[in-house]
Amino acid sequence: MYIYNIKEKPCRTCDGASLFCANYKYQIVMSYLVDNEGYYGEFGGAYVPEILHKCVEDLQQEYLNVLESEAFQKEYHQLLRDYVGRPSPLYLARRLSEKYGCKLYLKREDLNHTGAHKINNTVGQILLARHMGKTRIIAETGAGQHGVATATVCALMDMECVVYMGATDVKRQRVNVEKMKMLGASVVPVTSGNMTLKDATNEAIRDWCCHPENTFYIIGSTVGPHPYPDMVARLQSVISKEIKAQLLEKEGRDYPDYLMACVGGGSNAGGTIYHYIDDPKVKIVLAEAGGLGVDSGKTAATIALGKTGIIHGAKTYVIQDEDGQIEEPYSISAGLDYPGIGPMHANLAAQKRATVLSINDDEALAAGFELTKMEGIIPAIESAHALGALPKMHFKPTDVVVLTVSGRGDKDLGTYLSSLNIEH
Ligand SMILES: *Cc1c(COP(=O)(O)O)cnc(C)c1O
């Protein structure tokens, strides 16, 4: 089944030239991208407290004008090139290709400044914040990767930065907390709930409600009220734009047979698939965190288990109990340890446009070690979930597969090594 979006597109005959063309506003375009109301099928929207209505509406009004303006595009792409280090390489992994019987390319987001794809988004949002005259930046963070990426661009742009982080995560991710402080951010430990990402997000929203005038909330994934999921996906879509050009050069065609990525909230996956989302030739495989197993009660497999609900301003799949209370997720990977999922991805799963696999902790660890030993790349434990989907696939030898390595594994050495001690 397809979702139909009505886009304002001129009809083919008059190309918008005729004011009287009856087809002008009504051409119907099949798309899995956001519709004019901020929905992906039944998912998405903006469910925010009244005090934030104006903030969110201002953002809805402004974001496309700014993102599509020449001045923004110029500064954004200049920073992506000279500061982030883009384009990130598309690397043909020879040994893994042989093992899995396909042509496997890795999109190397791990080589970006600050070690993951998150910086693509924070560079874009801080330029937008500056354009809108905001002077204070807030952010939520789980593992600390988005917090570091936000503190980094705040240092770059000389903006005040406050990062909310669950107290449990503050203890687990000491190095990232120290980096944020060195970069000049204040890190606020959050002691409500499970003291992890969900609670940090609640606290950031509370702060935004208190300072709607001067504060811009930089959300780190394709979650939250419209326009955030679309805005973050657009800012990450540079990933698939580059894949197109790189595949054309290496394979003589600009599309792969498969795209693979891990999903927490969905931003690295959203960026990887953005320019292919409406092309049915390209199969999409998403890996979510199974934790100790989908039926173990210790999992973050939102698509496998989630029911429709509202979390952090959007209607989407949420892991919840029978009374609609959000349940505490679990994953070995702090970046995937979230009880919701972006509305774009909820819709892709509901429409069966994407295949979603749950990858358990042990499968991700094994895949992380395999990439390290066979290709000399230590991936983030989040990215290792995407790699952990490879053994479950059945490729043809001619299949071209692009898998996004969302980040590097420096932050996860402790996790990898302690798993060895337990298993041996
Ligand atoms: C944050 C993070 C993720 C998960 O976030 P998405 O928005 O789903 O991409 C995945 N990989 C890495 C390395 C991360 O830091």
Ligand as a Chemical Component Dictionary entry (heavy atoms), coordinates in Angstrom:
data_LIG
# 
_chem_comp.id                   LIG 
_chem_comp.type                 NON-POLYMER 
_chem_comp.pdbx_formal_charge   0 
_chem_comp.three_letter_code    LIG 
# 
loop_
_chem_comp_atom.comp_id 
_chem_comp_atom.atom_id 
_chem_comp_atom.alt_atom_id 
_chem_comp_atom.type_symbol 
_chem_comp_atom.charge 
_chem_comp_atom.model_Cartn_x 
_chem_comp_atom.model_Cartn_y 
_chem_comp_atom.model_Cartn_z 
_chem_comp_atom.pdbx_ordinal 
LIG C1 C1 C 0 22.956 8.762 18.249 1  
LIG C2 C2 C 0 23.541 7.687 17.417 2  
LIG C3 C3 C 0 22.730 6.752 16.720 3  
LIG C4 C4 C 0 21.237 6.714 16.847 4  
LIG O1 O1 O 0 20.573 7.847 16.402 5  
LIG P1 P1 P 0 19.777 7.930 15.038 6  
LIG O2 O2 O 0 19.087 9.221 15.130 7  
LIG O3 O3 O 0 18.838 6.756 14.962 8  
LIG O4 O4 O 0 20.779 7.879 13.933 9  
LIG C5 C5 C 0 23.350 5.813 15.925 10 
LIG N1 N1 N 0 24.685 5.761 15.812 11 
LIG C6 C6 C 0 25.501 6.629 16.460 12 
LIG C7 C7 C 0 26.978 6.504 16.284 13 
LIG C8 C8 C 0 24.958 7.621 17.283 14 
LIG O5 O5 O 0 25.767 8.469 17.928 15 
# 
loop_
_chem_comp_bond.comp_id 
_chem_comp_bond.atom_id_1 
_chem_comp_bond.atom_id_2 
_chem_comp_bond.value_order 
_chem_comp_bond.pdbx_ordinal 
LIG C1 C2 SING 1  
LIG C2 C3 SING 2  
LIG C2 C8 DOUB 3  
LIG C3 C4 SING 4  
LIG C3 C5 DOUB 5  
LIG C4 O1 SING 6  
LIG O1 P1 SING 7  
LIG P1 O2 DOUB 8  
LIG P1 O3 SING 9  
LIG P1 O4 SING 10 
LIG C5 N1 SING 11 
LIG N1 C6 DOUB 12 
LIG C6 C7 SING 13 
LIG C6 C8 SING 14 
LIG C8 O5 SING 15 
# 
